[in-house]
Amino acid sequence: MSLLLFLFRSFFYLLYHQFAWTYDLVAAVVSVGRWQSWVSSVLPHLDGRVLEIGFGPGHLQLSLKERGLAAYGIDESRQMAAHARRRLHRHKYPANLARGFAQQLPFPKNSFDTVVATFPTEYIFQLQALREIRRVLTPGGSLVVTPTAWITGTGLLERLAAWLFKATGQAGAIETTLPGMQARIRSGGFSVRHELVELKGSRVLLIIANPYTDI
């Protein structure tokens, strides 16, 4: 692991825990204001009862509630859970949130029609996490993952942000990163496809996976 990548991951851990109150600001800065649109790109693929793994500050949870979907979430960060609950309660929505890990989901079998994770860390590709996601999905359900995005704008700040994403390993070339991601998800018992969502000055990768029914 390069020193830059190690420092980035250490910074992200602190950002997600002790400095969670700065998360929205930092995410907006490093994405040149595009973070929320990247997260929202999953919405057309979510329906029914939705479990969000790693809900962070709760923006997607709020969007799901506003669309009338039954939204639930799990996250290991106590700080993020507090932020998300405040956001939902401020808008008069119940917070169906739990603390825990993807590798041991505290939900019964066939509980959700969709499981979603936006910009998760490597845990989402771990075999135990994928097995747990398969367990809680209904037959015909979907796993939707947004693993990465690319800044394609040509302004100075956009080029700088694109370089930073590439240097820290957050936005490698799709030809080298996608096959490995797909293979790991398939190993968990899923069929896999992907979409590239074109947004203003950026591009988002979506992976949509469905459990095999004959396992």
C-alpha positions in Angstrom: 0.0 0.0 0.0 1.4 3.4 -1.0 1.9 6.0 1.7 -0.6 8.3 0.0 -3.3 5.6 0.0 -2.5 4.7 3.7 -2.9 8.4 4.6 -6.1 8.7 2.6 -7.7 5.7 4.3 -6.6 6.9 7.7 -8.1 10.3 7.0 -11.3 8.7 5.7 -11.6 6.6 8.9 -11.3 9.8 11.1 -13.7 11.6 8.8 -16.3 8.9 9.2 -16.0 8.7 13.0 -14.4 11.4 15.1 -14.8 14.1 12.5 -18.2 13.0 11.1 -19.5 16.5 11.6 -17.3 17.7 8.7 -18.2 14.8 6.3 -20.7 16.7 4.1 -18.3 19.6 3.7 -15.3 17.5 2.8 -17.3 15.3 0.5 -18.5 18.3 -1.4 -15.0 19.8 -1.6 -13.2 16.7 -2.9 -16.0 15.9 -5.4 -16.2 19.6 -6.6 -19.8 19.7 -5.4 -20.9 16.5 -7.1 -21.1 14.0 -4.1 -24.9 14.3 -3.6 -25.7 13.8 -7.2 -23.4 10.7 -7.3 -25.2 9.2 -4.3 -28.6 10.0 -5.8 -27.7 8.2 -9.0 -28.8 4.9 -7.4 -32.4 6.0 -6.8 -34.0 4.8 -10.1 -32.8 1.2 -9.1 -34.3 1.2 -5.6 -37.8 -0.1 -4.8 -39.8 -1.9 -2.2 -38.2 -2.4 1.2 -34.7 -0.9 0.9 -31.7 -1.6 3.2 -28.8 0.8 2.9 -25.5 -0.5 4.2 -23.3 2.4 5.4 -25.9 5.1 5.4 -23.4 7.8 6.6 -25.0 11.2 7.3 -28.4 9.9 6.0 -29.0 11.8 2.8 -30.1 8.7 0.8 -32.2 7.6 3.7 -34.1 11.0 3.5 -34.5 10.7 -0.2 -36.0 7.2 0.1 -38.4 8.4 2.8 -39.4 11.3 0.6 -40.3 8.9 -2.2 -42.5 6.8 0.1 -40.2 3.8 0.2 -39.7 1.7 3.3 -36.1 2.6 4.1 -33.8 0.9 6.6 -30.1 1.4 7.3 -27.2 -0.1 9.1 -23.8 1.5 9.8 -21.0 0.8 12.3 -20.3 4.4 13.0 -22.0 5.8 16.1 -21.3 9.4 15.0 -22.9 8.8 11.6 -25.9 7.2 13.1 -26.5 10.2 15.3 -26.2 12.6 12.3 -28.6 10.5 10.2 -31.2 10.3 13.0 -31.1 14.0 13.5 -31.6 14.6 9.8 -34.5 12.2 9.5 -36.2 13.5 12.7 -35.7 17.1 11.5 -37.9 16.2 8.5 -40.4 14.3 10.7 -39.5 10.8 9.5 -38.8 7.8 11.6 -35.2 6.6 11.7 -35.2 2.9 11.0 -31.4 2.7 11.6 -29.2 0.0 13.3 -25.6 -0.1 14.2 -23.7 -3.1 12.9 -21.7 -4.7 10.1 -22.5 -6.0 6.7 -20.9 -9.3 7.6 -23.5 -10.0 10.2 -26.8 -8.3 9.3 -29.3 -8.3 12.2 -32.3 -8.9 9.9 -34.4 -12.0 9.1 -34.1 -13.9 5.8 -35.9 -12.3 2.8 -36.4 -9.0 4.6 -35.6 -6.6 1.7 -36.3 -6.1 -1.9 -33.2 -4.0 -2.5 -29.9 -3.6 -0.7 -27.8 -0.5 -1.6 -24.3 0.7 -0.7 -22.9 4.0 -2.1 -19.1 4.3 -2.1 -18.5 1.6 0.4 -15.0 0.4 1.4 -13.8 -3.1 0.6 -16.1 -4.9 3.0 -18.9 -4.9 0.4 -16.9 -7.4 -1.7 -16.1 -9.7 1.2 -17.7 -13.2 0.8 -19.3 -13.1 4.2 -20.9 -9.7 3.5 -22.2 -10.9 0.2 -23.7 -14.1 1.8 -25.5 -12.0 4.3 -26.8 -9.7 1.7 -28.1 -12.7 -0.3 -29.8 -14.0 2.9 -31.7 -10.8 3.6 -32.8 -10.2 0.0 -36.1 -11.4 -1.2 -36.2 -13.8 -4.3 -35.7 -11.5 -7.3 -34.2 -8.7 -5.1 -31.3 -6.6 -6.1 -28.0 -5.4 -4.7 -27.0 -2.0 -6.0 -23.5 -0.7 -5.4 -21.9 2.6 -6.4 -18.2 1.8 -6.0 -16.6 4.7 -7.7 -17.0 7.9 -9.8 -14.9 9.8 -12.2 -14.7 13.6 -12.5 -14.7 14.4 -16.3 -14.9 18.2 -16.2 -11.9 20.1 -17.6 -11.7 23.0 -15.1 -8.6 23.5 -12.9 -10.3 22.3 -9.7 -12.0 19.4 -11.6 -8.6 18.2 -13.0 -7.1 18.5 -9.5 -9.9 16.5 -7.9 -9.7 13.9 -10.7 -6.0 13.5 -10.1 -6.5 13.1 -6.3 -9.2 10.4 -6.9 -6.8 8.5 -9.2 -3.8 8.9 -7.0 -5.6 7.5 -3.9 -7.0 4.6 -5.8 -10.6 5.7 -5.6 -11.1 6.1 -9.4 -9.0 3.6 -11.3 -9.5 2.8 -14.9 -12.8 0.9 -15.4 -11.0 -1.7 -17.5 -8.8 -2.7 -14.6 -11.2 -2.3 -11.6 -14.6 -3.5 -12.9 -13.7 -7.1 -13.7 -12.4 -7.8 -10.3 -15.4 -6.2 -8.6 -17.8 -8.3 -10.7 -15.9 -11.5 -10.1 -16.0 -11.0 -6.3 -19.7 -10.3 -6.4 -20.3 -13.4 -8.6 -18.4 -15.5 -6.1 -21.1 -14.5 -3.5 -23.8 -16.1 -5.6 -25.0 -13.1 -7.8 -25.4 -12.4 -11.5 -23.9 -9.0 -12.2 -24.3 -6.2 -14.7 -23.1 -2.6 -14.6 -24.2 0.9 -15.8 -22.3 4.1 -16.4 -24.4 7.1 -15.4 -23.3 10.3 -17.1 -23.8 13.5 -15.0 -22.6 17.0 -15.5 -18.8 16.9 -15.4 -18.7 13.4 -14.0 -19.5 9.7 -14.5 -20.7 7.2 -12.0 -20.4 3.4 -12.0 -23.3 1.4 -10.8 -23.2 -2.3 -10.2 -26.5 -4.1 -10.1 -26.5 -7.7 -8.8 -29.2 -10.3 -8.4 -28.9 -13.5 -6.4 -28.9 -16.8 -8.3 -32.0 -18.7 -7.4 -30.5 -22.2 -7.8 -28.0 -21.9 -4.9 
